[in-house]
Amino acid sequence: MSQPPRVALVTGAGSGIGRAAALALRDAGWHVVIVGRRAEALQQTVERAGAGATRLLPVSADVGDPVAVKLPFDAAVAEFGRLDLVFNNAGSGAPAVPLEDLSFEQWKKVVDVNLTGAFLCTQQAFRIMKSQSPRGGRIINNGSISAHAPRPFTAPYTATKHAITGLTKSTSLDGRAYGIACGQIDIGNAATEMTERMAAGILQANGQTMVEPRMDVRHVADAVVHMASLPLEANVLFMTVMATDMPYVGRG
């Protein structure tokens, strides 16, 4: 008797890493609920799926809103009957200005998406995964190597990504009793719209501007699929995928 298709939910799936991961999971046989704030961007992801579009379910929602965040999770259960994977990928940054010049609203916007959004999605996932049969599932958080080596003028982004590591560890611990695994992928310079400025030159810690190497976003998507495809008895707690020659380790 064949196993039913696995069901994933990917946030921030209207572009970049989220779109690439959603399509890669679809290619690997998953049903995927794709979540984002912009319905038109989600529809573009569906269109890129081609013949496999029937395995994608777009749901517009703001993951930082405690009411709206329920919508895609309810849709996953209603459409597919269960939930096996959540990729907490949605993220946002603030303008690259000195820390003391950031407004409270700019700070809060980043925290609401990057940290509160991941927490709210994790709550929703727990409620489903602990009660479904068979029980359990997996949560993958999108961290960042910026949490370990910040860029200039990125306090909100860096702080939230550092906090994601704490959320990952707590989720991994609290999920043990329910067969819920949690891991984190830290990504450096995937070639997406968000990193296009790196190809033109980006500010370094020493005040210079330098062009930084990037890698194909497909490598990130493949890594997410690998983490997602492990049996629940195994877990990648932390993985770093980065452009080999980017300035991260050493004194670059």
C-alpha positions as CSV (number, residue, x, y, z in Angstrom):
1,M,0.0,0.0,0.0
2,S,1.5,3.3,-1.1
3,Q,2.1,6.1,1.4
4,P,0.0,9.2,1.0
5,P,1.8,12.3,-0.3
6,R,3.6,14.4,2.3
7,V,2.3,17.9,3.0
8,A,4.5,21.0,3.4
9,L,3.8,24.6,4.2
10,V,6.3,27.2,3.0
11,T,6.1,30.9,4.1
12,G,7.6,33.7,2.0
13,A,6.9,31.5,-1.1
14,G,6.2,34.4,-3.5
15,S,9.9,34.9,-4.3
16,G,13.5,34.0,-3.7
17,I,14.4,31.1,-1.4
18,G,10.8,30.4,-0.4
19,R,9.7,30.0,-4.1
20,A,12.7,27.8,-4.9
21,A,12.1,25.6,-1.9
22,A,8.4,25.2,-2.6
23,L,9.0,24.2,-6.2
24,A,11.8,21.8,-5.2
25,L,9.5,20.1,-2.6
26,R,6.8,19.9,-5.3
27,D,9.3,18.2,-7.6
28,A,10.1,15.8,-4.8
29,G,6.5,14.7,-4.6
30,W,5.2,16.9,-1.8
31,H,1.9,18.8,-1.7
32,V,2.8,22.4,-0.8
33,V,0.8,25.2,0.8
34,I,2.6,28.3,-0.4
35,V,2.1,31.4,1.9
36,G,2.9,35.1,1.4
37,R,1.3,38.5,1.7
38,R,1.0,39.2,-2.0
39,A,-1.4,37.0,-3.9
40,E,0.0,37.9,-7.3
41,A,3.5,36.8,-6.3
42,L,2.1,33.4,-5.1
43,Q,0.3,33.0,-8.4
44,Q,3.6,33.5,-10.2
45,T,5.1,30.7,-8.1
46,V,2.1,28.5,-9.2
47,E,2.6,29.4,-12.8
48,R,6.3,28.4,-12.6
49,A,5.2,25.0,-11.4
50,G,3.8,24.1,-14.8
51,A,2.2,20.7,-14.9
52,G,2.8,20.3,-11.1
53,A,0.7,23.3,-10.2
54,T,-2.1,21.1,-8.8
55,R,0.2,20.2,-5.9
56,L,0.5,23.8,-4.9
57,L,-2.1,25.6,-2.8
58,P,-1.6,29.4,-2.5
59,V,-2.9,31.2,0.6
60,S,-2.3,34.9,1.2
61,A,-1.6,35.7,4.8
62,D,0.5,37.9,7.0
63,V,2.4,35.4,9.3
64,G,3.0,38.1,11.8
65,D,-0.7,38.5,12.4
66,P,-2.0,36.1,15.1
67,V,-5.4,35.9,13.5
68,A,-4.4,35.7,9.8
69,V,-1.6,33.2,10.4
70,K,-4.3,30.5,11.1
71,L,-5.6,30.7,7.5
72,P,-2.9,28.7,5.7
73,F,-2.7,26.0,8.4
74,D,-6.5,25.5,8.4
75,A,-6.3,25.4,4.6
76,A,-3.6,22.7,4.7
77,V,-5.7,20.4,6.9
78,A,-8.9,21.1,4.9
79,E,-7.2,20.4,1.6
80,F,-4.7,17.7,2.4
81,G,-5.8,16.3,5.7
82,R,-2.5,16.7,7.6
83,L,0.8,18.7,7.8
84,D,4.3,17.1,7.7
85,L,6.6,20.1,7.2
86,V,6.7,23.8,7.9
87,F,9.5,25.9,6.4
88,N,9.6,29.2,8.3
89,N,11.2,31.2,5.5
90,A,9.4,34.6,5.5
91,G,11.8,37.4,6.3
92,S,12.3,41.1,6.1
93,G,15.0,43.6,6.6
94,A,15.2,47.3,7.6
95,P,16.9,50.2,5.7
96,A,20.7,50.1,6.0
97,V,21.0,53.2,8.2
98,P,22.9,53.7,11.5
99,L,21.3,51.9,14.4
100,E,20.4,55.1,16.2
101,D,18.5,56.4,13.2
102,L,16.1,53.4,12.9
103,S,12.5,54.1,13.8
104,F,10.5,51.9,16.2
105,E,8.2,51.1,13.3
106,Q,11.1,49.8,11.2
107,W,12.4,47.7,14.1
108,K,9.0,46.3,14.8
109,K,8.2,45.4,11.2
110,V,11.3,43.2,11.0
111,V,10.6,41.5,14.4
112,D,7.0,40.9,13.5
113,V,7.9,39.0,10.3
114,N,11.2,37.4,11.1
115,L,10.7,36.3,14.7
116,T,7.0,36.6,15.7
117,G,5.9,35.1,12.4
118,A,8.1,32.1,12.9
119,F,6.9,31.7,16.4
120,L,3.2,31.9,15.4
121,C,3.7,29.4,12.6
122,T,5.5,27.1,15.0
123,Q,2.5,27.3,17.4
124,Q,0.1,26.4,14.6
125,A,2.2,23.6,13.4
126,F,2.5,22.1,16.9
127,R,-1.3,22.1,17.4
128,I,-1.7,20.1,14.1
129,M,1.3,17.8,14.3
130,K,0.7,16.7,17.9
131,S,-2.9,15.7,17.2
132,Q,-2.8,14.2,13.8
133,S,-2.3,10.5,13.0
134,P,0.4,9.4,12.4
135,R,1.6,12.0,14.9
136,G,4.6,14.4,14.4
137,G,6.3,16.4,11.7
138,R,9.2,18.7,11.0
139,I,9.8,22.4,11.2
140,I,12.7,24.1,9.4
141,N,13.7,27.7,10.3
142,N,15.5,30.0,7.9
143,G,18.3,31.5,10.0
144,S,21.2,33.4,8.6
145,I,25.0,33.6,8.8
146,S,24.4,37.2,9.6
147,A,23.5,36.1,13.1
148,H,27.1,35.0,13.5
149,A,28.8,37.7,11.4
150,P,26.6,40.8,11.1
151,R,26.8,43.2,8.3
152,P,27.0,46.9,9.0
153,F,23.6,48.6,9.8
154,T,21.6,45.4,10.2
155,A,20.7,45.4,13.9
156,P,17.0,44.3,13.4
157,Y,17.7,41.6,11.0
158,T,20.7,40.3,12.9
159,A,18.9,40.3,16.2
160,T,15.9,38.4,14.9
161,K,18.1,35.8,13.1
162,H,20.1,35.3,16.3
163,A,16.8,34.8,18.1
164,I,15.7,32.2,15.6
165,T,18.5,30.0,16.8
166,G,17.0,30.1,20.3
167,L,13.6,29.3,18.8
168,T,15.0,26.4,16.9
169,K,16.6,24.9,20.0
170,S,13.5,25.4,22.1
171,T,11.2,24.0,19.4
172,S,13.5,21.0,19.0
173,L,13.3,20.3,22.7
174,D,9.6,21.0,23.2
175,G,8.7,18.9,20.1
176,R,10.4,15.7,21.3
177,A,7.3,14.5,23.2
178,Y,5.2,14.7,20.0
179,G,7.6,13.4,17.4
180,I,8.2,16.9,16.1
181,A,11.7,17.6,14.8
182,C,13.1,21.1,14.3
183,G,16.2,22.3,12.4
184,Q,17.7,25.5,11.0
185,I,19.3,26.3,7.7
186,D,21.7,29.3,7.7
187,I,22.2,30.7,4.2
188,G,24.9,32.9,2.8
189,N,24.5,34.8,-0.5
190,A,22.0,32.8,-2.4
191,A,21.3,34.4,-5.8
192,T,17.8,35.9,-5.3
193,E,16.3,39.4,-5.8
194,M,17.3,40.2,-2.2
195,T,21.0,39.7,-2.9
196,E,21.2,41.4,-6.3
197,R,23.0,44.4,-4.6
198,M,25.9,42.1,-3.7
199,A,26.7,41.7,-7.4
200,A,27.1,45.5,-7.7
201,G,29.0,45.8,-4.4
202,I,28.0,45.9,-0.8
203,L,29.3,47.7,2.3
204,Q,31.9,45.7,4.4
205,A,32.8,46.0,8.0
206,N,36.0,48.0,7.2
207,G,34.0,50.6,5.3
208,Q,34.9,49.5,1.9
209,T,32.4,48.3,-0.8
210,M,33.1,44.9,-2.3
211,V,31.4,42.7,-4.9
212,E,30.5,39.4,-3.2
213,P,30.2,35.9,-4.8
214,R,26.7,34.4,-4.8
215,M,25.5,30.8,-5.4
216,D,22.5,29.4,-7.2
217,V,19.4,29.4,-5.0
218,R,18.8,25.8,-6.2
219,H,21.5,24.6,-3.8
220,V,19.5,26.0,-0.9
221,A,16.3,24.4,-2.1
222,D,18.0,21.0,-2.5
223,A,19.3,21.4,1.1
224,V,15.8,22.1,2.4
225,V,14.5,19.0,0.6
226,H,17.3,16.9,2.1
227,M,16.4,18.1,5.6
228,A,12.7,17.6,5.0
229,S,13.1,14.1,3.6
230,L,14.9,12.5,6.6
231,P,12.9,10.1,8.8
232,L,11.7,11.7,12.0
233,E,14.2,9.7,14.0
234,A,17.0,11.8,12.3
235,N,17.3,15.6,12.3
236,V,19.7,18.2,10.9
237,L,19.7,20.6,13.8
238,F,21.9,23.2,12.0
239,M,23.1,23.5,8.4
240,T,25.1,26.3,6.8
241,V,24.9,26.6,3.0
242,M,26.9,29.5,1.5
243,A,28.7,30.8,-1.5
244,T,32.2,29.3,-1.1
245,D,34.2,32.5,-1.6
246,M,32.0,34.9,0.2
247,P,33.6,36.9,3.1
248,Y,32.3,35.0,6.2
249,V,35.2,33.0,7.7
250,G,38.6,34.6,8.2
251,R,39.3,38.3,7.9
252,G,37.8,38.9,4.5
